[in-house]
């Protein structure tokens, strides 16, 4: 049997340990399956049957396709549309498709609906053990597909994300929710009209869909100018993904449109220290969405969010080469790094409008860290007395094109609240300058307010 079909189902097996019974009840209650929609059809062809035989069976049973069954497993699918005009004595093996999904009565309805829509196939064979017990067609799922997808952007609506998230929690997996809200979206509709506004939404949707990993992430249009991603990535990795996506969105260009497309985001979840028991999964998802959306609003208002600890694991990510707005307002004049034995000193000069800022850092010979700390020290004269900024992590990775990237995470703390800010920059001819640029990228939004006071 097609192993891809079984991989779909393996994700719903309970983990051993506490809470298994609760997870099983959650899955049974929350996952809508195809059980009640199966058409009980017990006809099929084998690869050596002819096209003529397949056409007779399909027309006799009014089917749009037939499973190809061989050696006790489904090996392919033959579709009515592909048989028209083919010589009657042609073997089925020459016209069948082998890229298919095989379902069981317990397969989630949403999974089948997504497969049929994505691959534009007419049906999915349904098996129980080694027996074919029926099929489910795209026509059986029209209401599901129409209910779950936004026709303008092609993304699923929020119910899809919520169901996926609930299923993952019920299966014992941990999730993170990333919430996006386009900045000043009303300006697009007001200045350029709703057609341009709709195109902005489509472009953002296409970018989000192309950047996520279907194995670990789902994306939806939440409503209006809001989008959301649910992911199995850890919270810290989700933060880097959100940052990367915000940079990619900022690179979107539309003809005759001079307003940049920018986005605010928030992310919550992906962290748990004990087994979850007796939890209302839907309420957990709603809570994560609510917290992520609140954090998104805080980002718009530049209000730090509640503290979240933990070391950050920085994944490889692409970086847009367009400089961030602060890189144009705060210029890097020079960066130096001097080493004597095991000790070293970094010095950074920045220019903020007409003001020159100097920062230094000394310690063990760690070039990236010392340059990042020197950059933060240079920025401290612009920082309000109530705010503390500190370096949490700096790391070099390789991008998709093979070019080196430096990622930094900076703490922005104000009283009892704190925010972890992520920045990145491409390593060019001067790696130390790239570290300073990554720090400025992380502090992009707060620096905007700092400069207003310069």
Residue pairs with C-beta under 8 A, 6 or more apart in sequence:
1 73
1 74
1 102
1 127
2 74
2 100
2 101
2 102
4 101
5 101
5 102
5 103
5 107
8 101
8 107
8 111
9 104
9 106
9 107
11 167
11 168
11 171
11 173
12 27
12 31
12 108
12 167
12 170
12 171
13 171
14 20
14 23
14 24
14 27
14 171
14 172
15 23
15 171
15 172
17 275
18 275
18 277
19 172
19 275
19 276
19 277
19 278
22 277
22 278
22 279
23 170
23 171
23 172
26 166
26 169
26 170
26 281
27 167
27 170
27 171
30 163
30 166
30 167
30 170
30 281
30 282
31 108
31 163
31 167
31 170
32 108
32 109
32 110
32 163
33 105
33 106
33 107
33 108
33 109
34 103
34 105
34 107
34 108
34 109
34 112
34 126
34 136
35 105
35 106
37 109
37 136
37 140
37 141
38 105
38 126
38 133
38 134
38 135
38 136
39 134
39 135
39 136
39 137
39 140
40 133
40 134
41 61
41 63
41 134
41 135
42 132
42 133
42 134
43 57
43 61
43 63
43 66
44 66
44 67
44 68
44 69
44 132
45 53
45 54
45 57
45 66
45 67
45 68
45 69
45 78
45 92
46 68
46 69
46 70
46 92
47 68
47 70
47 75
47 76
47 91
47 92
47 93
47 96
48 91
48 92
48 93
49 91
49 92
50 88
50 89
50 90
50 91
50 92
51 83
51 86
51 87
51 88
51 89
51 90
51 91
51 92
51 95
52 88
52 89
53 92
54 66
54 78
54 83
54 92
55 80
55 83
55 88
57 63
57 66
58 64
58 65
58 66
58 80
58 83
63 80
63 123
63 135
64 79
64 80
64 81
64 122
64 123
64 137
65 77
65 78
65 79
65 80
65 121
65 122
65 123
65 135
66 77
66 78
67 74
67 76
67 77
67 125
67 132
67 135
68 74
68 75
68 76
68 77
68 78
68 92
68 93
68 96
69 75
69 132
72 130
73 130
74 100
74 102
74 125
74 127
74 132
75 96
75 98
76 92
76 93
76 96
76 97
76 98
76 100
77 96
77 97
77 100
77 121
77 123
77 125
78 92
78 95
78 96
78 97
79 97
79 121
79 122
80 122
81 122
82 95
82 97
83 95
86 95
97 121
99 119
100 121
100 124
100 125
101 112
101 115
101 119
101 124
102 124
102 125
102 126
102 127
103 111
103 112
103 124
103 125
103 126
103 127
103 136
104 126
104 127
104 128
105 126
105 128
105 133
107 126
108 163
108 167
109 141
109 144
110 144
110 148
110 160
110 163
110 164
112 124
112 136
112 141
113 141
113 144
113 145
113 148
114 156
115 121
115 124
116 122
116 123
116 124
116 138
116 141
116 145
117 138
117 145
117 149
121 138
122 137
122 138
123 135
123 136
123 137
123 138
124 135
124 136
124 137
125 132
125 135
126 132
126 133
126 134
126 135
126 136
127 133
138 145
147 157
147 159
148 156
148 157
148 159
148 160
149 155
149 156
149 157
149 160
150 156
150 157
150 221
152 198
152 201
152 202
153 201
153 202
153 205
153 206
153 221
154 202
154 205
154 206
154 209
155 205
155 208
155 209
155 219
155 220
155 221
155 227
156 218
156 219
156 220
156 221
157 220
157 221
157 223
158 220
158 221
158 222
158 223
158 228
160 218
160 220
161 218
161 219
161 220
161 222
161 228
161 229
161 230
162 282
162 285
162 286
162 289
164 218
164 230
165 175
165 177
165 230
165 281
165 285
165 288
166 281
166 282
166 285
168 174
168 175
168 230
168 232
169 175
169 276
169 279
169 281
169 284
169 285
170 281
173 232
174 232
174 234
174 269
174 270
174 271
174 272
175 230
175 231
175 232
175 269
175 270
175 285
175 288
176 230
176 231
176 232
176 233
176 234
176 235
176 238
176 267
176 268
176 269
176 270
176 288
177 228
177 229
177 230
177 231
177 267
177 268
177 269
177 285
177 288
177 289
177 291
177 292
178 228
178 229
178 230
178 231
178 238
178 241
178 242
178 245
178 265
178 266
178 267
178 292
179 222
179 226
179 227
179 228
179 265
179 266
179 267
179 289
179 292
179 293
179 295
179 296
180 204
180 208
180 226
180 227
180 228
180 229
180 242
180 245
180 246
180 263
180 264
180 265
180 296
181 225
181 226
181 263
181 264
181 265
181 293
181 296
181 297
181 300
182 200
182 201
182 204
182 225
182 226
182 261
182 262
182 263
183 262
183 263
183 264
183 300
184 259
184 262
185 197
185 200
185 224
185 225
187 259
188 196
188 197
188 200
188 257
188 259
189 196
189 197
191 259
192 257
196 254
196 257
199 254
200 252
200 254
200 261
201 221
201 225
203 252
203 254
203 261
204 227
204 249
204 252
204 261
204 263
205 219
205 221
205 227
207 245
207 248
207 249
207 252
208 219
208 227
208 229
208 245
209 219
211 241
211 244
211 245
211 248
212 218
212 219
212 229
212 231
216 231
216 232
216 233
217 229
217 230
217 231
217 232
217 233
218 229
218 230
218 231
219 227
219 228
219 229
220 227
220 228
220 229
221 227
222 228
226 293
228 289
228 292
229 238
229 241
229 242
231 238
231 241
231 270
233 241
233 270
234 270
234 271
234 313
235 267
235 268
235 269
235 270
235 271
235 308
235 310
236 270
236 310
236 311
236 312
236 313
236 314
237 270
237 313
237 315
238 267
238 269
238 270
239 267
239 312
239 420
239 422
240 312
240 314
240 315
240 317
240 407
240 422
241 315
241 317
242 265
242 267
242 422
243 265
243 422
243 423
243 424
244 317
244 318
244 319
244 424
245 263
245 265
246 262
246 263
246 264
246 265
247 319
247 320
247 322
247 324
247 424
248 318
248 320
249 261
249 262
249 263
250 260
250 261
250 262
250 263
250 320
250 322
251 320
251 322
252 261
254 261
264 296
264 297
264 299
264 300
265 295
265 296
265 299
266 291
266 292
266 293
266 294
266 295
266 296
266 297
266 298
266 299
266 305
267 292
267 295
268 288
268 291
268 292
268 295
269 288
269 292
271 308
271 310
276 284
294 305
295 305
298 304
298 305
298 419
299 445
302 445
302 446
302 448
302 449
303 417
304 412
304 413
304 414
304 417
304 418
304 419
305 417
305 418
305 419
306 417
306 418
307 416
307 417
307 418
308 420
311 393
312 392
312 393
312 409
312 420
314 393
314 395
314 397
314 407
314 409
315 397
316 397
316 398
316 399
316 400
316 405
317 397
317 399
317 405
317 407
317 424
318 399
318 400
318 401
318 405
319 399
319 405
319 424
319 425
319 426
321 426
323 437
324 440
324 441
324 444
325 444
325 448
326 440
326 441
326 443
326 444
326 447
326 448
326 451
327 437
327 440
327 441
329 352
329 353
329 447
329 448
329 451
330 350
330 351
330 352
330 440
330 447
330 451
331 350
331 351
332 348
332 349
332 350
332 433
332 436
332 437
332 440
333 349
333 350
333 351
333 356
334 347
334 348
334 349
335 346
335 347
335 348
335 349
335 371
335 374
335 430
335 432
335 433
335 435
335 436
336 346
336 347
336 348
336 432
337 344
337 345
337 346
337 347
337 367
337 370
337 371
337 432
338 344
338 345
338 346
339 345
339 365
342 364
342 365
343 362
343 363
343 364
343 365
344 362
344 363
344 364
344 365
344 366
344 367
344 370
345 360
345 361
345 362
345 370
346 360
346 361
346 362
346 367
346 370
346 371
346 373
346 374
346 432
347 358
347 359
347 360
347 374
348 358
348 359
348 360
348 371
348 374
348 375
348 377
348 378
348 436
349 356
349 357
349 358
349 378
350 356
350 357
350 358
350 359
350 375
350 378
350 379
350 436
351 357
352 382
352 450
352 451
352 454
353 451
353 454
355 454
357 378
357 379
357 381
357 382
358 378
359 373
359 374
359 375
359 376
359 377
359 378
359 379
359 380
360 374
360 377
361 370
361 371
361 373
361 374
361 377
362 370
363 369
363 370
367 431
367 432
367 435
368 394
368 395
368 396
368 406
368 431
368 435
369 391
369 394
371 432
371 435
371 436
372 391
372 394
372 408
372 435
372 436
372 438
372 439
373 391
374 436
375 435
375 436
375 439
375 440
376 389
376 390
376 391
376 410
376 439
379 389
379 439
379 443
379 447
379 450
380 389
382 447
382 450
382 451
382 453
382 454
383 389
383 450
384 414
386 414
386 415
387 412
387 413
387 414
387 446
388 411
388 412
388 413
388 414
389 410
389 411
389 412
389 413
389 443
390 410
390 411
390 413
391 408
391 409
391 410
391 411
391 439
392 409
392 410
392 411
392 420
393 407
393 408
393 409
394 406
394 407
394 408
394 409
394 435
394 438
395 406
395 407
395 408
396 404
396 405
396 406
396 407
396 427
397 404
397 405
397 406
397 407
398 404
398 405
399 405
399 426
403 426
403 427
404 426
404 427
404 431
405 424
405 425
405 426
405 427
406 424
406 425
406 427
406 431
406 434
406 435
406 438
407 422
407 423
407 424
407 438
408 422
408 423
408 424
408 435
408 438
408 439
408 441
408 442
409 420
409 421
409 422
409 423
409 442
410 420
410 421
410 423
410 439
410 442
410 443
411 418
411 419
411 420
411 421
412 418
412 419
412 420
412 421
412 443
412 446
413 419
421 442
421 443
421 446
422 442
423 438
423 439
423 440
423 441
423 442
423 443
423 444
424 438
424 441
425 434
425 435
425 437
425 438
425 441
426 434
427 434
428 434
440 447
